[in-house]
Amino acid sequence: MFDIKVLFINAINKNRLLEMRFPPLNLAYLAAVLKKNFDDIEVKIIFSDFEKTLNSFNPDVVGISSVSQNYNTAKEYAKISKEYGRKVIIGGVHISSLPQSITKDMDVAIIGEGENTIVELFKNNFRKLEKIRGIAFRKNGNVVINPPRELIKDLDSIPMPARDLLDIEKHTFMFTSRGCPYRCIFCSSSRFWNKVRFHSAERVVKEMKLLVDNYSVKYIEMFDDLFIADKKRLEEIAVLMKKEKVNVKIGCSARANMVDDKTMSLLKKMNVSKIVLGLESGNERILTYLKGIGGQSTVTVEQNYNAVRLANKYGILVNAGFVIGSPDETESEIMDTYKLAATSGVNHFETYVLTPLPGTPIWDLAKKKGLVDDVNFDWSKLDVMFGDNYKKAIILSDVLGREKLHELFLRFKKLQMKTRIRNAIKHPIRNNVFGILKKMVFEGAHI
């Protein structure tokens, strides 16, 4: 008999296929550490049917994770939970960036990495909050933000996520690191993790083998910010995969300035069938603005083209990301990016209009312009899917209006659809080509 019941829910847009597609490993990690440290805690993880599950499962504690664009939903979940008299924990990238946005319906906000923090919370039975690092809470109507918690140095010490609480399909994903050595001006993820850390090659291959052996997984998407950041570890993973006879297709993230023949050859040996490249721009000035450090370039347009060429050479698909709508970016500069999308040889791509995410320099810029607020704000305006949200999205451009940006975005969208349909047969899960095409054409899926 369990003494405490914990219900975790990911605050997502249930109308967005992309957000429904993968199980919430972030919550499964928290479930795993609770199960490891406490014998009397029962945990449940859900996507939807929130109020129904509150009634049927009857949890003592509700834990909510949210990105900024879905924080309105998180606030609603917290309000409902309080009406049922539950303890409420809020976590995720949004509250970590803006802990001052915690509401009266939330008992505790976990800031940043949550595994050690949530264990301490439960060991203290939610008492003596002022002594727990890495949290925020309300006291006498004011928000108290405690000092940050030290990052977990040994990622391998964290138990594998509690996948027994999730629905794992043959196309799934995993994390092998936290953080990124780069700081793109628009990226909130690298700032959430703060410092790049890696699971060992042994841990990575062990988890891959578990997915293949226990869940019959055929394709694993590595959701690291930059999977190839440590080249030595990459080589070790390749050796261990061969030794352990792990046969599974892989998708992973890369960066154009870190790609060369040796790396591509290694990825091919690892059965990597797709890489995700944040190419961002086909214009040198804008690329430096988005991805540079102190005004200095960290990657060039030539390297963008070369990375795609190398991937094509080794038969690895490229899913690229582009960002348009920087403050002083002209239409001509945006068309340089269109040229990159059209001529470089990418197989799939997404186009985003520059969005101010909390915790980033772009958010600070939007605040100076009076376009956003740290607390009183309609968070759905930060939906990065501009095609769905363009009428109320935050526009940072000083030279192009909303309608003009939407017109240019639609040009990219038309090219995107043609590119995707042309390349659908090459997709890593091409045995379901009809399903892929259906999702792309009728549901706007992001693959």
C-alpha positions in Angstrom: 0.0 0.0 0.0 1.4 3.4 -1.0 1.3 6.3 1.4 1.8 9.0 -1.2 0.5 9.3 -4.7 2.2 11.6 -7.2 0.6 12.6 -10.5 2.9 14.1 -13.2 1.5 15.9 -16.3 3.3 17.6 -19.2 1.4 20.8 -20.0 1.3 20.5 -23.8 -0.9 21.7 -26.7 -3.0 18.6 -27.2 -3.9 19.9 -30.7 -0.2 19.8 -31.8 0.8 16.4 -33.1 4.5 17.2 -32.5 3.9 17.7 -28.8 1.9 14.5 -28.5 4.4 12.4 -30.3 7.0 11.6 -27.8 6.7 10.5 -24.1 7.8 13.0 -21.5 11.1 11.7 -20.4 11.7 14.7 -18.2 8.9 13.5 -15.9 10.0 9.9 -16.2 13.4 10.9 -14.8 11.7 12.5 -11.8 9.5 9.4 -11.3 12.6 7.2 -11.4 14.4 9.1 -8.6 11.3 9.1 -6.5 10.9 5.4 -7.0 14.6 4.8 -6.2 14.5 6.8 -2.9 11.0 6.1 -1.6 9.2 2.8 -1.2 5.9 4.4 -0.3 5.4 6.6 -3.3 3.2 5.7 -6.3 3.7 7.7 -9.5 1.6 8.2 -12.6 2.4 10.2 -15.7 -0.3 11.5 -18.1 -0.7 13.6 -21.2 -4.3 14.4 -21.0 -7.6 13.7 -19.1 -6.2 15.7 -16.2 -9.3 16.3 -14.1 -10.6 12.8 -14.8 -7.3 11.4 -13.5 -7.4 13.7 -10.5 -10.6 12.0 -9.5 -9.7 8.4 -10.3 -6.0 8.4 -9.1 -6.6 10.8 -6.2 -3.0 12.0 -5.9 -1.5 13.9 -3.0 0.9 15.8 -5.1 0.6 17.1 -8.7 3.8 17.9 -10.6 3.5 20.0 -13.8 6.1 20.6 -16.4 5.8 23.4 -18.9 7.5 25.3 -21.6 6.7 29.0 -21.9 4.2 28.8 -24.8 2.1 26.3 -22.8 2.3 28.1 -19.4 -1.3 29.2 -19.6 -2.3 25.5 -19.6 0.1 24.8 -16.7 -1.6 27.6 -14.7 -5.0 26.1 -15.4 -3.8 22.6 -14.2 -2.4 24.2 -11.0 -5.7 26.0 -10.4 -7.7 22.9 -10.8 -5.3 20.9 -8.5 -5.7 23.5 -5.8 -9.4 23.3 -6.0 -9.0 19.6 -5.3 -6.7 20.5 -2.3 -3.5 19.0 -3.8 0.1 20.1 -3.3 1.4 21.5 -6.6 4.9 21.5 -8.0 5.8 23.4 -11.2 8.9 22.7 -13.1 10.4 23.0 -16.6 12.2 25.5 -18.7 9.6 28.3 -18.3 9.5 28.6 -14.5 13.3 28.0 -14.4 13.7 31.2 -16.5 11.0 33.2 -14.8 10.5 31.9 -11.3 8.7 35.2 -10.4 5.8 34.0 -12.6 4.8 31.3 -10.0 1.1 31.6 -9.2 -0.7 31.4 -5.9 -1.9 27.9 -7.0 1.6 26.6 -7.1 3.3 25.5 -3.8 6.8 25.1 -5.1 8.7 25.8 -8.3 11.7 23.7 -9.1 14.3 25.8 -10.9 16.5 23.9 -13.4 17.6 20.3 -13.0 15.0 18.6 -10.8 16.1 15.2 -9.7 17.9 16.0 -6.4 15.6 18.9 -5.6 12.4 16.8 -5.8 13.9 14.1 -3.6 14.8 16.7 -0.9 11.3 18.2 -1.2 9.7 14.9 -0.4 12.2 14.0 2.3 11.3 17.3 4.0 7.6 16.7 3.4 7.5 20.2 1.7 8.6 21.9 5.0 11.5 24.3 5.6 11.3 25.4 2.0 13.7 28.3 2.7 16.5 25.8 3.2 16.1 23.9 -0.1 18.3 25.1 -2.9 16.9 25.4 -6.4 13.3 26.3 -5.7 11.0 29.2 -5.6 7.8 29.6 -3.5 5.4 32.2 -2.3 5.5 33.5 1.3 3.2 36.2 2.6 2.2 37.2 -1.0 5.9 37.6 -2.1 7.9 35.3 -4.3 11.0 33.8 -2.6 13.7 32.5 -4.9 16.3 30.4 -3.2 20.0 30.1 -4.3 20.6 27.7 -7.2 21.3 24.0 -6.6 24.7 22.6 -7.7 24.4 20.7 -11.0 24.6 16.9 -10.9 28.2 16.2 -11.9 27.9 12.5 -12.7 24.9 12.1 -15.0 25.3 8.3 -14.9 24.2 8.5 -11.2 20.7 9.4 -12.3 18.6 6.3 -12.8 17.2 5.6 -16.3 13.8 7.2 -16.8 10.8 5.2 -15.6 9.7 4.1 -19.1 7.4 1.5 -17.4 5.1 4.5 -16.8 5.1 5.5 -20.4 3.9 4.2 -23.8 7.1 3.4 -25.7 6.7 2.9 -29.4 9.1 1.6 -32.0 10.2 5.1 -32.8 11.2 6.8 -29.6 13.9 9.0 -28.1 16.4 9.4 -25.3 18.9 11.9 -23.8 22.6 11.2 -23.6 23.7 14.6 -22.4 22.5 17.9 -20.9 23.4 21.3 -22.2 25.3 22.7 -25.2 28.8 24.3 -25.5 27.2 27.1 -27.6 24.8 29.9 -26.7 22.7 30.8 -29.7 21.0 34.1 -29.0 17.5 32.6 -29.2 18.0 29.3 -27.4 16.5 28.7 -23.9 17.6 25.1 -23.6 21.3 25.8 -23.4 20.6 28.3 -20.6 18.3 25.9 -18.8 21.0 23.3 -18.5 23.7 26.0 -18.0 26.7 23.7 -18.5 27.2 20.8 -20.9 27.5 17.3 -19.3 27.5 13.9 -20.8 26.4 10.4 -19.9 29.3 7.9 -20.4 29.4 5.8 -23.6 28.7 2.7 -21.5 25.5 4.2 -20.1 24.3 5.4 -23.5 24.7 2.0 -25.2 23.2 0.3 -22.2 20.1 2.4 -22.5 19.9 1.9 -26.3 20.2 -1.9 -25.8 17.4 -1.7 -23.2 15.1 0.1 -25.7 15.9 -2.5 -28.4 15.6 -5.6 -26.2 12.7 -4.6 -23.9 10.6 -2.4 -26.2 11.6 -3.6 -29.7 12.6 0.0 -30.7 13.7 0.4 -34.3 14.6 4.1 -34.3 16.0 6.3 -31.5 16.0 10.0 -31.7 18.8 11.5 -29.6 17.2 14.7 -28.2 20.5 16.2 -26.9 21.1 19.8 -27.8 24.3 18.7 -29.5 24.9 14.9 -29.7 28.2 15.2 -31.5 29.7 17.7 -29.0 32.2 15.2 -27.6 33.9 13.5 -30.5 35.9 11.0 -28.3 32.7 9.9 -26.6 31.1 9.5 -30.1 33.9 7.1 -31.1 33.4 5.1 -27.8 29.7 4.8 -28.4 30.3 3.5 -31.9 32.8 0.8 -30.6 30.4 -0.3 -27.9 27.4 -0.4 -30.2 29.4 -2.9 -32.4 30.6 -4.9 -29.4 27.1 -5.1 -27.9 25.5 -5.8 -31.3 23.0 -2.9 -30.9 21.2 -2.7 -34.2 18.9 0.4 -34.3 18.6 3.4 -36.5 19.5 6.8 -34.9 18.7 10.4 -35.4 20.7 13.1 -33.7 21.7 16.7 -33.6 24.8 18.2 -35.1 26.3 21.6 -35.9 27.6 22.7 -39.3 31.0 23.9 -38.0 31.6 20.5 -36.2 30.9 18.3 -39.2 33.7 16.8 -41.3 34.3 13.6 -43.2 35.6 11.7 -40.2 32.5 12.6 -38.1 30.1 11.7 -40.9 31.8 8.4 -41.5 31.6 7.6 -37.8 27.9 8.5 -37.7 27.2 6.3 -40.7 28.9 3.4 -38.9 26.6 4.1 -35.9 23.6 3.6 -38.2 22.7 7.3 -38.0 20.2 7.8 -40.7 19.2 11.5 -40.0 20.9 14.5 -38.5 19.2 17.7 -37.3 21.1 20.9 -38.2 20.2 24.3 -36.9 21.4 26.1 -40.1 19.3 29.2 -39.1 20.4 31.5 -41.9 21.9 31.7 -45.4 23.1 35.2 -44.8 26.5 35.7 -43.1 25.5 38.8 -41.1 22.3 37.3 -39.7 24.0 34.0 -39.0 26.6 35.7 -36.9 23.8 37.6 -35.1 21.9 34.4 -34.3 24.8 32.1 -33.5 27.9 34.2 -32.9 29.6 35.1 -29.7 30.4 38.7 -28.9 29.8 39.6 -32.5 32.2 37.0 -33.7 31.1 34.1 -36.0 31.1 30.6 -34.7 29.8 29.1 -38.0 29.6 30.3 -41.6 27.2 30.0 -44.5 29.8 28.0 -46.4 30.0 25.5 -43.5 26.2 25.2 -43.6 26.3 24.2 -47.3 29.3 21.9 -46.7 27.6 20.1 -43.8 24.6 19.3 -45.9 26.8 18.2 -48.8 28.8 15.8 -46.5 25.6 14.3 -45.1 24.3 13.7 -48.6 27.7 12.1 -49.5 27.2 9.6 -46.6 23.6 9.0 -47.3 22.4 10.7 -44.1 19.2 12.7 -44.2 19.3 16.3 -43.1 16.5 18.0 -41.2 17.3 21.6 -41.0 16.0 24.6 -39.0 15.9 28.2 -40.2 15.1 31.4 -38.3 13.8 34.5 -40.1 12.6 37.9 -38.7 15.7 39.1 -36.8 15.3 42.8 -35.8 17.1 44.4 -38.8 17.0 41.5 -41.2 15.8 42.6 -44.7 13.7 40.7 -47.2 16.8 40.2 -49.3 18.7 38.6 -46.4 15.7 36.3 -45.7 15.8 35.2 -49.4 19.4 34.2 -48.8 18.0 31.7 -46.3 15.4 30.6 -48.8 18.1 29.9 -51.3 19.9 27.8 -48.7 16.7 25.8 -48.1 16.1 25.4 -51.8 19.6 24.5 -53.1 21.7 23.0 -50.3 20.1 19.5 -50.5 18.3 19.4 -47.2 15.7 16.7 -47.0 13.3 18.3 -44.5 13.3 21.7 -42.8 11.3 23.9 -40.4 11.2 27.6 -40.6 10.7 29.7 -37.5 10.1 33.4 -37.0 12.4 34.7 -34.3 10.6 34.2 -31.0 11.6 35.8 -27.6 11.9 32.9 -25.2 12.4 33.7 -21.5 16.0 33.5 -20.3 17.5 34.5 -23.7 19.0 37.7 -24.9 16.1 37.9 -27.4 13.7 38.0 -24.4 15.6 40.9 -22.9 15.4 42.7 -26.2 11.6 42.1 -26.4 11.3 43.5 -22.8 13.1 46.6 -23.8 10.7 47.1 -26.6 7.7 46.6 -24.2 6.5 43.5 -26.1 6.6 41.0 -23.2 6.3 40.9 -19.4 7.8 38.5 -16.9 4.6 37.9 -15.1 1.4 39.3 -16.6 1.5 38.0 -20.1 -0.4 35.8 -22.6 2.2 33.0 -22.9 0.5 31.5 -26.0 2.0 34.4 -27.9 5.3 32.6 -27.7 4.1 29.6 -29.8 7.0 29.0 -32.2 4.7 27.6 -34.9 4.3 30.9 -36.7 1.8 29.5 -39.2 -0.7 28.8 -36.5 0.0 31.8 -34.4 1.1 34.7 -36.7 -1.8 37.0 -35.9 -0.7 37.3 -32.2 3.0 36.3 -32.4 5.6 38.7 -31.0 7.3 40.4 -34.0 10.8 41.6 -33.4 11.5 42.9 -36.9 12.0 46.6 -37.2 11.9 46.6 -41.0 9.3 44.0 -42.0 5.7 44.0 -40.8 3.6 41.1 -39.6 1.9 40.5 -42.9 5.1 40.7 -44.9 6.8 38.2 -42.6 3.8 35.9 -42.9 4.0 36.2 -46.7 7.6 35.2 -46.7 6.9 32.4 -44.2 4.3 30.9 -46.5 6.9 30.9 -49.3 9.1 28.8 -47.1 6.2 26.6 -46.1 5.3 25.9 -49.8 9.0 24.9 -50.4 9.0 22.8 -47.2 6.0 20.8 -48.3 7.5 20.1 -51.7 10.8 19.1 -50.2 9.1 16.8 -47.6 6.9 15.0 -50.1 9.8 14.5 -52.4 11.9 13.0 -49.6 9.3 11.0 -47.7 10.4 7.7 -49.2 13.9 8.3 -47.7 12.6 8.8 -44.1 14.0 6.5 -41.4 10.5 5.1 -40.8 9.7 4.8 -44.4 7.9 1.5 -44.0 5.0 3.8 -43.0 5.3 6.2 -45.9 1.5 6.7 -46.2 1.3 7.6 -42.5 4.2 10.0 -42.9 2.6 11.7 -45.9 -0.8 11.9 -44.2 0.8 13.6 -41.1 2.8 16.0 -43.3 0.0 17.0 -45.6 -3.1 16.9 -43.5 -1.8 17.4 -39.9 1.2 19.6 -40.5 3.4 17.1 -38.6 7.0 17.9 -37.9 9.3 14.9 -38.6 
